[in-house]
Amino acid sequence: MHTAAEPVSRLRAAARLTVLLTLGTLIVVVGLATVALPRPARHGYWRGGARAALRLMGVSLEVDDRRPASARRIRGALMVANHVSFLDIVALACVHPARFVAKREVVQMAGFGVVSRLFGVLPHHRGDLRRLRPIVDRVAALLDTGRPVAVFPEGTTWCGTASGRFRPAFFQAAIDAGVPVLPVRLAYTDDGGRTTMPGFLGEDTVGTTLRRIVRTRGLSITVTVFDMQLPAGDRSEVAAAAQHLIAPVDAGEVRSEIPVALTPRSVTVPV
């Protein structure tokens, strides 16, 4: 773990945590009642709730949305992003709420499992090839009905200054459903320097990671939303192209060239 900033006081961190747990619980409870609302209203609530949760933790948000205005209401797209922390889920919800695919172990974690099940997180038995095809088919079926699904194709969290290989399995769902891929890059900084403090790594628990987050001074997350891409080629080519677009070369640079496996064209999606 490294950071460029001095931590906030323990008193301030405790205040952040207390307010987060209190108001965060209220946001979740009220949010459960939005299931009866039309989708635009429901998604609007969760975008606002996610932004409020970040503010309560002392985290600022910057969204660099590179899509044309006509394509900013996604429907039935496969969101793919690099994976650093459970905070990624909150940050992506600020852009567009979606059904998330997560490892079964995450869904079963104390303090997170109940919430994840309430909000329809799709459990994935990583390493069990017999169960892989059914979950890919389920994701494809959701995409086909116009529901966005979010996947972290690295399969696990990385520190934020390095990244893992994008696994291709869930890109098959976008190909099967005939929907675009929405690449998203997540980057964490504090006082302007790249930080690994929000990382959910090694023996970390939700509690230990959350305590580091609320103690970090000037923590910011930048969500870079690339234009939606039509998948072309097989799933390995599509996965490699998405990684090429999202993953940083190092702490200060990102790849800018897009391989041909993702056709660089705007996609206007019906809402």
C-alpha positions as CSV (number, residue, x, y, z in Angstrom):
1,M,0.0,0.0,0.0
2,H,1.2,3.5,-0.7
3,T,-0.2,7.0,-0.6
4,A,1.0,10.5,-1.3
5,A,-1.1,12.1,1.5
6,E,-1.2,12.2,5.3
7,P,-4.2,10.4,6.7
8,V,-7.1,12.3,8.3
9,S,-7.5,12.2,12.0
10,R,-9.0,9.1,13.6
11,L,-11.8,11.3,14.9
12,R,-12.7,12.5,11.4
13,A,-12.4,9.0,10.0
14,A,-14.7,7.7,12.8
15,A,-17.2,10.4,12.0
16,R,-17.2,9.5,8.3
17,L,-17.7,5.9,9.1
18,T,-20.6,6.5,11.5
19,V,-22.4,8.8,9.1
20,L,-21.8,6.4,6.2
21,L,-23.2,3.4,8.1
22,T,-26.2,5.4,9.3
23,L,-27.2,7.2,6.0
24,G,-25.9,4.3,3.9
25,T,-28.4,2.0,5.5
26,L,-31.2,4.5,4.9
27,I,-30.2,4.8,1.2
28,V,-30.4,1.0,0.9
29,V,-33.7,0.6,2.8
30,V,-35.4,3.3,0.8
31,G,-33.8,2.0,-2.4
32,L,-35.6,-1.4,-1.9
33,A,-38.9,0.4,-2.3
34,T,-37.9,1.8,-5.7
35,V,-38.3,-1.6,-7.3
36,A,-41.9,-0.5,-8.1
37,L,-40.7,2.6,-9.9
38,P,-40.1,2.9,-13.7
39,R,-36.5,2.1,-14.6
40,P,-35.4,5.7,-15.3
41,A,-36.5,6.8,-11.9
42,R,-35.0,3.7,-10.2
43,H,-31.7,4.2,-11.9
44,G,-31.7,7.9,-11.1
45,Y,-32.2,7.2,-7.4
46,W,-29.3,4.7,-7.3
47,R,-27.0,7.1,-9.2
48,G,-27.7,9.7,-6.7
49,G,-27.4,7.3,-3.8
50,A,-24.0,6.1,-5.1
51,R,-22.7,9.6,-5.4
52,A,-23.9,10.4,-1.9
53,A,-22.1,7.3,-0.5
54,L,-18.8,8.4,-2.0
55,R,-19.2,11.8,-0.5
56,L,-19.9,10.3,2.9
57,M,-16.6,8.3,2.7
58,G,-14.7,11.5,1.8
59,V,-14.2,10.3,-1.8
60,S,-14.5,12.8,-4.7
61,L,-15.7,11.6,-8.1
62,E,-14.7,12.7,-11.6
63,V,-16.5,11.2,-14.6
64,D,-14.8,11.5,-18.0
65,D,-17.6,10.4,-20.3
66,R,-16.3,10.1,-23.9
67,R,-19.6,8.8,-25.4
68,P,-21.7,11.0,-27.6
69,A,-24.8,12.4,-25.8
70,S,-27.0,10.1,-27.9
71,A,-25.4,7.0,-26.5
72,R,-25.2,7.9,-22.8
73,R,-28.3,6.0,-21.8
74,I,-27.2,2.5,-22.1
75,R,-29.5,-0.4,-22.4
76,G,-28.4,-4.0,-22.7
77,A,-24.7,-3.2,-22.8
78,L,-21.9,-5.3,-21.2
79,M,-20.0,-2.9,-18.9
80,V,-16.4,-4.1,-18.4
81,A,-13.8,-2.4,-16.1
82,N,-10.6,-2.9,-14.3
83,H,-11.0,-4.1,-10.7
84,V,-9.3,-2.5,-7.7
85,S,-11.8,-2.4,-4.8
86,F,-15.4,-3.0,-3.8
87,L,-15.6,0.8,-4.2
88,D,-15.5,0.1,-8.0
89,I,-19.2,-1.0,-7.7
90,V,-20.2,2.3,-6.2
91,A,-18.3,4.3,-8.7
92,L,-19.8,2.4,-11.7
93,A,-23.3,2.8,-10.2
94,C,-22.7,6.6,-10.3
95,V,-22.5,6.2,-14.1
96,H,-25.2,3.6,-14.6
97,P,-26.6,1.0,-12.2
98,A,-26.3,-2.6,-13.5
99,R,-26.5,-6.2,-12.5
100,F,-23.0,-7.2,-11.4
101,V,-21.2,-10.5,-11.8
102,A,-19.1,-11.4,-8.7
103,K,-17.3,-14.4,-7.4
104,R,-19.4,-16.6,-5.1
105,E,-17.0,-16.0,-2.3
106,V,-17.7,-12.3,-2.4
107,V,-21.5,-12.8,-2.3
108,Q,-21.0,-15.0,0.8
109,M,-18.9,-12.4,2.6
110,A,-20.2,-11.1,5.9
111,G,-21.4,-7.5,5.7
112,F,-21.6,-7.6,1.9
113,G,-23.3,-10.8,1.0
114,V,-26.8,-9.9,2.2
115,V,-26.7,-6.5,0.3
116,S,-25.3,-8.2,-2.8
117,R,-28.1,-10.7,-2.9
118,L,-30.8,-8.0,-2.4
119,F,-29.5,-6.2,-5.4
120,G,-29.3,-9.2,-7.7
121,V,-25.5,-9.7,-7.9
122,L,-24.9,-12.7,-10.1
123,P,-22.7,-15.3,-8.3
124,H,-19.9,-16.9,-10.4
125,H,-18.2,-20.1,-9.3
126,R,-14.7,-19.2,-10.5
127,G,-12.7,-22.1,-11.7
128,D,-15.7,-24.4,-12.1
129,L,-15.9,-24.9,-15.9
130,R,-19.1,-26.9,-15.6
131,R,-20.9,-23.8,-14.1
132,L,-19.3,-21.3,-16.4
133,R,-21.6,-21.7,-19.5
134,P,-24.8,-21.4,-17.5
135,I,-23.8,-18.1,-15.9
136,V,-22.6,-16.8,-19.3
137,D,-25.9,-17.8,-20.8
138,R,-27.8,-16.0,-17.9
139,V,-25.8,-12.8,-18.6
140,A,-26.6,-13.0,-22.3
141,A,-30.3,-13.5,-21.5
142,L,-30.3,-10.3,-19.3
143,L,-28.5,-8.4,-22.0
144,D,-30.9,-9.6,-24.5
145,T,-33.8,-8.1,-22.5
146,G,-32.2,-4.7,-22.4
147,R,-30.7,-4.9,-18.9
148,P,-27.0,-3.8,-18.5
149,V,-24.6,-6.2,-16.8
150,A,-21.2,-5.2,-15.3
151,V,-18.3,-7.6,-15.2
152,F,-14.7,-7.2,-13.9
153,P,-12.9,-9.5,-16.5
154,E,-9.6,-9.6,-14.5
155,G,-11.5,-12.0,-12.2
156,T,-10.0,-10.5,-9.1
157,T,-8.8,-7.2,-7.7
158,W,-5.4,-5.6,-8.5
159,C,-3.6,-2.8,-6.7
160,G,-4.5,0.0,-9.2
161,T,-1.0,0.5,-10.6
162,A,-0.9,-2.9,-12.3
163,S,-3.6,-5.0,-13.9
164,G,-4.3,-8.6,-14.8
165,R,-5.3,-10.3,-18.1
166,F,-8.9,-9.9,-19.1
167,R,-10.5,-13.3,-19.1
168,P,-12.7,-13.7,-22.2
169,A,-15.6,-15.9,-21.0
170,F,-18.2,-13.1,-20.3
171,F,-17.4,-11.3,-23.5
172,Q,-19.1,-14.2,-25.2
173,A,-22.4,-13.0,-23.6
174,A,-22.2,-9.7,-25.5
175,I,-21.4,-11.6,-28.7
176,D,-24.3,-14.0,-28.2
177,A,-26.8,-11.2,-27.3
178,G,-25.5,-8.9,-30.1
179,V,-25.0,-6.0,-27.7
180,P,-22.2,-3.5,-27.4
181,V,-19.4,-3.6,-24.9
182,L,-19.0,-0.5,-22.7
183,P,-15.3,-0.2,-21.6
184,V,-14.7,1.8,-18.3
185,R,-11.4,2.6,-16.7
186,L,-11.2,3.3,-12.9
187,A,-8.3,5.2,-11.4
188,Y,-7.7,6.2,-7.8
189,T,-5.6,9.2,-6.7
190,D,-5.0,11.1,-3.5
191,D,-3.6,14.6,-3.7
192,G,-3.1,14.1,-7.4
193,G,-0.9,11.0,-7.1
194,R,-1.9,7.4,-7.9
195,T,-2.7,5.5,-4.7
196,T,-3.4,1.9,-3.8
197,M,-5.1,2.6,-0.5
198,P,-8.6,1.6,-1.7
199,G,-7.3,-1.8,-2.9
200,F,-9.1,-4.9,-1.7
201,L,-6.1,-7.2,-1.6
202,G,-4.6,-10.2,0.1
203,E,-6.1,-10.8,3.6
204,D,-8.2,-7.6,3.4
205,T,-11.7,-7.6,4.6
206,V,-14.5,-5.2,3.7
207,G,-13.9,-3.6,7.2
208,T,-10.1,-3.1,6.9
209,T,-10.4,-1.7,3.4
210,L,-13.2,0.6,4.4
211,R,-11.2,1.9,7.4
212,R,-8.3,2.8,5.0
213,I,-10.7,4.5,2.6
214,V,-12.2,6.8,5.3
215,R,-8.8,7.7,6.6
216,T,-7.3,8.6,3.2
217,R,-7.1,12.4,2.6
218,G,-8.1,13.8,-0.7
219,L,-9.1,10.4,-2.2
220,S,-10.5,10.7,-5.7
221,I,-11.8,8.2,-8.3
222,T,-11.8,9.0,-12.0
223,V,-14.2,7.0,-14.0
224,T,-13.4,7.1,-17.7
225,V,-16.3,5.9,-19.9
226,F,-15.2,5.0,-23.4
227,D,-17.6,5.0,-26.4
228,M,-19.6,1.8,-26.7
229,Q,-18.0,-0.7,-29.0
230,L,-19.5,-3.3,-31.2
231,P,-17.8,-6.7,-30.5
232,A,-16.1,-8.2,-33.6
233,G,-14.1,-11.4,-33.8
234,D,-14.1,-14.1,-31.1
235,R,-14.3,-13.5,-27.4
236,S,-10.5,-13.7,-26.9
237,E,-10.0,-10.9,-29.4
238,V,-12.8,-8.8,-27.9
239,A,-11.3,-9.2,-24.4
240,A,-7.8,-8.3,-25.5
241,A,-9.1,-5.2,-27.3
242,A,-11.0,-4.1,-24.2
243,Q,-8.0,-4.6,-22.0
244,H,-5.8,-2.6,-24.5
245,L,-8.2,0.3,-24.2
246,I,-8.7,0.2,-20.4
247,A,-5.6,-1.1,-18.7
248,P,-2.8,1.5,-18.0
249,V,0.7,0.9,-19.4
250,D,2.0,2.4,-16.1
251,A,0.9,4.7,-13.4
252,G,0.8,7.7,-15.8
253,E,0.0,6.4,-19.2
254,V,-2.8,4.6,-20.9
255,R,-3.0,2.9,-24.2
256,S,-4.8,5.0,-26.9
257,E,-4.9,2.7,-29.9
258,I,-7.9,0.4,-30.4
259,P,-7.4,-3.0,-32.0
260,V,-9.8,-4.0,-34.7
261,A,-11.5,-6.5,-32.5
262,L,-13.6,-3.7,-31.1
263,T,-15.1,-1.7,-34.0
264,P,-14.6,2.0,-32.9
265,R,-18.0,3.4,-33.8
266,S,-20.7,5.1,-31.8
267,V,-23.8,3.0,-30.9
268,T,-27.1,4.7,-30.3
269,V,-29.1,2.4,-28.1
270,P,-32.9,2.6,-27.7
271,V,-34.2,3.6,-24.3
